[in-house]
């Protein structure tokens, strides 16, 4: 199994990797399908199903779908150009993607939220259609946004799309047990094995630049969040808090009056800064998703700013180790809140961050695996119940607490020798089964939990 660090960590746009980035990617893919088709097209239609319908407005799924069909992609997203395009589409009822004729598309009539017909492959389903001059559908494709910005067609999902396309990799582990055995046999760290796999699929120089870029975007997101206040969009009137908390923490520095637990506030404010930016539709990095994007950057920033002896030279090892754990979770279970609840998003992020921190603080592969297991185990059963379908409550604070859990998990693992009772593989499988048993009301539909027990306006 090979899942690149650049698949796990994608630069994109908030508020959701599965509900915003995924539909935008699907739209771009459908345009490519149209460009390769011999038909002459005159119009477009789209229908959203399952979780994409129930929480689509709060997650900006409608905007993302429209922009995807207009030719926008998450990795090159420009907010000002997007707003101008949305205004033009609303006015003209047309889209003008490159390489295709002007196409009829009225978002009010051609974009449907279908709450009654879930698609069979995944909770996040959508159908994109192209029509001829008479309005008849002549090209149709079903897409599933399976979490973390990953998008599969109906056929790809049914076939179990292979993540191993390309040259063989030297350490093709598919489980934590295989990963640890390969580490013992080779004498390499998890990061070293993951790096060798990445380089086998690409260029060492471009890989180093790519990982540096990932952390740059993550850290810039923290900085924007720490310097911006105001009210988040969506109607809940949630105030941004990261800026004010950060200013308080800075003012208290050097006073020698802080309680030891104040360090938790630093971890929290880094995570909240990212997720407030995500909620506002800013640029974030999936880690492994947008809804959980604050956990890993917060822990990495904590390491760099607050741990004695920390070095920026270790950032790549942190990201590689975290990506290895995230790949195992995605391959053997899920990173999609709509499929397995928030345990699959924030729980996975906490496990990834715990593993990364443990590794850069000198942990053995066995201790790293233990850190990931501790963090994931204590998120099992966590539901995804965003109020009003917005990635704000409880999501922003949830990232903060998951960062604290990740640091605690890494610390506990480093106090031991790597031997522990519950293997990471067993924990991942438990998460998968728990998600399978979880009622759909608690899987990113906003039909249960906090979403129905607090006021929405």
C-alpha positions in Angstrom: 0.0 0.0 0.0 1.3 3.4 -0.9 -0.4 6.7 -0.1 1.8 9.8 -0.7 2.4 12.4 2.0 1.1 14.8 -0.7 -2.2 12.9 -0.9 -2.6 13.0 2.9 -1.6 16.7 3.2 -3.3 18.6 0.4 -3.3 22.4 0.2 -6.9 23.5 -0.3 -9.8 25.7 0.9 -12.2 25.5 3.8 -14.5 24.7 5.4 -14.5 21.0 4.5 -12.2 18.6 2.6 -15.1 16.2 1.9 -17.9 18.7 1.4 -16.0 21.6 -0.2 -12.7 20.4 -1.7 -14.2 17.1 -2.8 -17.1 18.5 -4.8 -14.8 21.1 -6.4 -12.4 18.3 -7.4 -15.3 16.3 -8.8 -16.5 19.3 -10.9 -13.0 19.7 -12.4 -12.8 15.9 -13.1 -16.2 16.1 -14.9 -15.0 19.0 -17.0 -12.1 16.8 -18.1 -14.5 14.0 -19.0 -16.5 16.4 -21.1 -13.4 17.7 -22.9 -12.5 14.2 -23.8 -16.0 13.4 -25.1 -17.1 13.7 -28.7 -20.5 15.1 -27.7 -21.5 18.7 -28.1 -22.7 20.1 -24.8 -25.0 23.0 -24.0 -25.7 22.7 -20.2 -24.9 21.3 -16.8 -26.8 19.9 -13.9 -25.8 18.5 -10.5 -27.5 16.7 -7.6 -26.1 16.3 -4.1 -27.0 13.3 -2.0 -26.6 12.0 1.6 -24.4 14.0 3.8 -23.5 16.3 0.9 -27.2 17.3 0.9 -27.9 17.5 4.6 -24.9 19.6 5.6 -24.1 21.0 2.1 -25.1 24.6 2.6 -23.2 24.9 5.9 -20.2 23.2 4.4 -20.4 25.4 1.2 -20.9 22.3 -0.9 -23.2 24.3 -3.3 -20.6 27.0 -3.8 -17.9 24.4 -4.3 -19.9 22.4 -6.9 -20.6 25.6 -8.8 -17.0 26.7 -8.8 -15.8 23.2 -9.7 -18.0 23.2 -12.8 -16.7 26.7 -13.6 -13.1 25.4 -13.6 -11.8 26.2 -10.1 -9.7 23.7 -8.2 -8.8 23.7 -4.4 -5.0 23.9 -4.9 -5.1 27.0 -7.0 -8.2 28.6 -5.4 -8.4 32.4 -5.5 -11.1 33.9 -3.2 -11.6 37.1 -5.1 -11.8 35.4 -8.5 -14.2 32.8 -7.0 -16.5 35.5 -5.7 -16.5 37.3 -9.0 -17.3 34.0 -10.8 -20.2 33.2 -8.5 -21.7 36.6 -9.1 -21.4 36.3 -12.8 -22.9 32.8 -12.8 -25.8 34.0 -10.7 -26.4 36.8 -13.2 -25.9 35.0 -16.5 -27.0 31.5 -15.6 -23.9 30.2 -17.5 -20.4 28.9 -16.8 -17.5 29.3 -19.2 -14.8 26.6 -18.3 -11.7 26.6 -20.4 -11.8 24.3 -23.4 -15.6 24.0 -23.5 -18.4 26.2 -24.9 -20.4 28.5 -22.7 -22.8 26.2 -20.8 -26.2 26.8 -19.3 -26.2 26.4 -15.5 -28.6 28.2 -13.2 -27.7 27.2 -9.6 -31.3 27.8 -8.5 -32.7 25.1 -10.8 -29.8 23.0 -12.0 -28.2 22.3 -8.6 -30.4 20.0 -6.5 -30.2 18.9 -2.8 -31.7 15.5 -2.8 -32.4 14.6 0.8 -34.5 11.5 0.0 -32.2 9.4 -2.2 -28.8 8.4 -0.7 -26.4 6.9 -3.2 -25.2 3.4 -2.4 -21.4 3.8 -2.5 -20.8 6.4 0.2 -22.6 9.0 2.4 -21.0 11.8 0.3 -22.4 11.2 -3.1 -23.1 13.5 -6.1 -24.2 13.2 -9.7 -22.9 15.5 -12.4 -24.7 15.7 -15.7 -24.1 17.4 -19.1 -27.0 18.1 -21.4 -27.5 18.8 -25.1 -29.3 21.7 -26.8 -32.7 20.2 -26.0 -31.8 19.7 -22.3 -31.4 16.0 -22.5 -28.7 14.4 -20.3 -26.0 12.9 -22.7 -23.2 12.5 -20.1 -23.5 11.5 -16.5 -21.0 10.5 -13.8 -21.5 9.6 -10.1 -18.8 10.8 -7.8 -18.1 10.0 -4.1 -16.1 12.4 -1.9 -14.6 9.8 0.5 -12.8 12.2 2.9 -9.7 14.3 3.0 -10.4 15.6 -0.5 -10.2 12.2 -2.1 -12.7 11.7 -4.9 -13.7 8.4 -6.6 -16.1 7.7 -9.4 -18.8 5.1 -8.9 -16.7 2.6 -10.9 -13.5 3.4 -9.1 -15.1 2.9 -5.7 -16.7 -0.4 -6.8 -13.3 -1.6 -8.1 -11.5 -0.5 -5.0 -9.2 2.0 -6.6 -5.5 0.9 -6.3 -3.2 3.3 -4.4 -0.2 1.4 -5.7 -0.2 2.6 -9.2 3.4 3.3 -10.1 6.9 1.9 -9.4 7.2 -0.5 -6.5 8.1 1.0 -3.1 10.7 -0.6 -0.8 8.5 -0.6 2.3 4.9 -1.4 1.2 3.4 -1.9 4.7 -0.4 -2.2 4.9 -0.7 -2.5 8.7 1.1 -1.2 11.7 2.3 -4.7 12.4 4.0 -4.9 9.0 5.4 -1.4 9.5 7.0 -2.3 12.8 8.4 -5.6 11.4 9.9 -3.7 8.4 11.4 -1.2 10.8 13.0 -3.9 12.9 14.3 -5.8 9.9 15.7 -2.7 8.1 16.8 -0.8 11.2 15.1 2.3 9.8 12.7 4.7 11.4 9.1 5.1 10.2 10.0 8.4 8.7 13.0 6.9 6.9 10.9 4.1 5.4 8.2 6.6 4.3 10.8 8.9 2.8 12.3 6.0 0.8 8.8 5.1 -0.5 8.2 8.7 -1.5 11.5 9.0 -3.3 10.9 5.7 -5.1 7.8 7.4 -6.6 9.4 10.8 -7.4 12.4 13.1 -7.0 14.2 13.7 -3.7 14.6 17.4 -4.4 11.0 18.0 -5.3 9.9 15.9 -2.3 11.9 18.1 0.1 10.5 21.2 -1.4 7.0 19.8 -1.2 7.2 18.9 2.5 8.6 22.4 3.2 5.7 23.9 1.3 3.2 21.9 3.4 4.5 23.2 6.7 4.8 26.7 5.3 1.1 26.7 4.4 0.2 25.2 7.7 2.2 27.7 9.7 0.9 30.7 7.6 -2.6 29.5 8.4 -1.8 29.6 12.1 -0.4 33.1 11.8 -3.5 34.4 10.0 -5.8 32.8 12.6 -3.8 34.4 15.4 -4.0 37.8 13.9 -7.7 37.9 12.8 -10.8 38.5 14.8 -14.5 39.0 14.0 -17.5 36.8 13.5 -17.4 33.6 11.5 -19.8 33.3 8.5 -22.8 31.0 8.4 -25.3 32.5 10.8 -24.3 31.1 14.2 -22.5 34.3 15.0 -19.5 32.4 16.5 -16.7 34.8 17.5 -13.2 34.1 16.5 -11.3 33.7 19.8 -7.7 32.7 18.8 -6.4 36.3 18.4 -7.6 37.4 21.9 -6.4 34.3 23.6 -3.0 34.6 21.9 -2.7 38.2 23.0 -3.4 37.2 26.6 -0.8 34.5 26.5 1.8 36.9 25.0 1.0 39.4 27.8 1.5 36.8 30.5 4.9 35.7 29.2 7.8 36.3 31.6 5.5 37.0 34.6 6.5 33.8 36.4 2.9 33.5 37.5 1.6 31.0 35.0 0.2 27.7 36.1 1.8 24.7 34.4 -1.4 23.9 32.5 -1.1 27.2 30.6 0.9 25.2 28.0 -2.4 23.6 27.1 -3.7 27.0 26.1 -0.8 27.5 23.7 -1.6 24.1 22.0 -5.3 25.1 21.9 -4.8 28.5 20.4 -2.7 27.2 17.6 -5.4 24.6 16.7 -8.2 27.1 17.0 -6.4 29.6 14.8 -6.3 27.0 12.0 -9.9 25.9 12.4 -11.2 29.4 12.6 -9.4 30.1 9.3 -11.0 26.9 7.9 -14.5 27.9 9.1 -14.0 31.2 7.3 -13.2 29.5 4.0 -9.4 30.2 4.1 -6.5 28.2 2.8 -5.7 25.2 4.9 -3.9 21.8 4.6 -5.9 18.6 5.0 -4.4 16.8 8.0 -6.0 14.4 7.2 -9.2 16.5 6.6 -10.2 20.1 6.8 -12.4 19.6 9.8 -9.4 18.2 11.7 -6.8 20.5 10.0 -5.8 22.2 13.2 -4.5 19.3 15.3 -1.3 18.4 13.6 -0.1 22.0 12.9 -0.8 22.8 16.5 1.3 20.0 17.8 4.1 20.7 15.4 4.1 24.4 16.3 4.1 23.4 20.0 7.1 21.2 19.4 9.0 24.0 17.6 8.1 26.8 19.9 8.0 25.2 23.3 10.1 22.0 23.4 13.7 22.4 24.4 16.1 21.2 21.6 13.4 21.3 18.9 14.7 21.8 15.4 13.0 22.8 12.2 15.2 20.1 10.5 12.8 17.6 12.1 9.7 18.9 10.5 9.9 16.6 7.6 10.3 13.5 9.9 7.2 14.7 11.8 5.1 15.0 8.6 6.4 11.7 7.2 5.6 9.8 10.4 2.2 11.4 10.7 1.4 10.6 7.0 2.4 6.9 7.5 -0.1 6.6 10.4 -2.8 8.5 8.5 -2.3 6.2 5.5 -2.9 3.1 7.7 -6.1 4.6 9.1 -7.4 5.5 5.6 -6.5 2.2 4.1 -7.9 0.0 6.8 -10.8 2.2 8.1 -11.8 5.7 7.2 -10.9 9.4 7.6 -14.4 10.5 6.6 -16.7 12.0 9.2 -19.7 11.1 7.0 -18.6 7.5 7.0 -17.4 6.9 10.5 -18.0 10.0 12.6 -15.5 12.5 14.0 -13.4 9.7 15.4 -12.3 9.2 11.8 -11.3 12.8 11.4 -10.2 14.4 14.7 -9.3 11.0 16.1 -7.1 10.1 13.1 -5.5 13.6 13.3 -4.7 13.2 16.9 -3.1 9.8 16.3 -1.0 11.2 13.4 0.1 14.2 15.5 1.0 12.0 18.5 3.1 9.7 16.2 4.9 12.7 14.6 5.7 14.3 18.0 6.9 11.0 19.5 9.2 10.4 16.5 10.9 13.8 16.6 11.4 13.5 20.3 13.4 10.4 19.9 10.8 7.7 20.1 11.4 4.2 18.6 9.0 2.8 16.0 7.3 0.8 18.8 6.8 4.0 20.9 5.5 5.9 17.8 3.0 3.1 17.2 2.0 3.2 20.9 1.5 7.0 20.8 -0.8 6.8 17.8 -2.8 4.0 19.4 -3.2 5.9 22.7 -4.5 9.0 20.9 -6.9 7.1 18.6 -8.2 4.9 21.3 -9.4 7.8 23.3 -11.4 9.3 20.4 -13.3 6.0 19.7 -17.0 6.6 19.3 -16.8 10.4 18.8 -19.7 11.6 16.7 -19.7 14.2 13.9 -22.6 16.5 14.8 -21.9 20.0 13.5 -24.4 22.6 14.6 -26.2 24.0 11.5 -23.9 21.9 9.3 -21.1 24.4 10.0 -17.5 23.4 10.7 -17.5 25.5 13.8 -19.3 24.0 16.8 -18.0 21.7 18.2 -15.3 21.4 15.6 -13.0 24.3 16.5 -12.6 23.5 20.2 -12.5 19.8 19.3 -9.3 20.3 17.4 -7.8 22.1 20.4 -8.5 19.2 22.8 -7.3 16.7 20.3 -4.0 18.5 20.1 -3.6 18.3 23.8 -4.5 14.6 23.7 -1.9 14.0 21.0 0.9 15.6 23.1 -0.2 13.6 26.2 -0.3 10.4 24.1 3.2 11.0 22.8 4.5 11.8 26.3 3.0 8.6 27.8 4.5 6.5 25.0 7.9 8.0 25.5 7.7 7.0 29.2 7.4 3.4 28.1 9.3 0.9 26.0 6.7 0.5 23.2 5.1 -2.6 24.6 1.4 -2.1 25.2 -1.9 -4.0 25.4 -4.0 -2.8 22.4 -2.2 -2.8 19.0 -2.8 0.1 16.7 -4.2 -2.3 14.1 -6.8 -3.4 16.6 -7.7 0.2 17.5 -8.1 1.1 13.8 -10.3 -1.9 13.2 -12.4 -1.0 16.2 -12.8 2.5 14.8 -14.0 1.0 11.5 -16.5 -1.2 13.1 -17.7 1.5 15.5 -18.2 3.8 12.5 -20.1 1.1 10.7 -22.5 0.7 13.7 -22.9 4.4 14.3 -26.3 5.8 13.4 -26.3 8.1 10.4 -27.7 10.9 12.6 -24.2 11.1 14.1 -22.2 11.0 10.9 -22.1 14.6 9.5 -25.8 14.9 8.7 -26.6 17.4 11.5 -29.6 15.3 12.4 -28.5 14.3 15.9 -26.3 15.2 18.8 -25.4 18.8 19.5 -26.8 19.8 16.1 -30.3 19.3 17.4 -29.9 20.2 21.0 -28.6 23.7 20.8 -30.2 26.7 19.0 -29.2 27.0 15.4 -29.8 30.7 15.1 
